[in-house]
Amino acid sequence: MEQKKQPSKESVRLWLQARIEERRPPPDPKQIRRELGWELVRLERGEIIYR
């Protein structure tokens, strides 16, 4: 009979963290634009930003 090897603590932590992140809602669209720098591109082009 073959014994199953227990996973490392680090692999369990990574697995658990991935599952927790999957349950979070996506960030606000304004936050996504800010993080990607889309607002800066629009400013450089001279586009007006309405908020």
Secondary structure, DSSP 8 states (H G I E B T S, - for coil): --------HHHHHHHHHHHHHHTS----HHHHHHHHTHHHHHHHHT-----
